[in-house]
Amino acid sequence: MANKTILSAALISVAAASSSAFAVPDAPEAWEKCTGIAKAGQNDCGALDGSHSCAGLGKEEASENEWVYVPEGTCEKLAGGKVYQVKPAK
């Protein structure tokens, strides 16, 4: 019986440690699309000009049509970074 208790306690400790290892305590609450900083093949989702519709297909470095998500308030601090803002329909 004591062995079962020790084993249970060990499994609970491992589960608690592994779940906290995947926690991201400093994860930002808000993100923004940042253009002009993506490396070739490292873009998030489709190009702004419609040339492709999938992540990882950007062929140029720092293209204004390719974007990545960054924590809000970060984009304009990066060299070449511009926040992509959807223009309201007229």
Summary of the structure (lengths in Angstrom):
residues: 90
radius of gyration: 21.3
end to end distance: 73.3
largest distance: 73.3
contacts: 196
relative contact order: 0.21
helix: 26%
strand: 13%
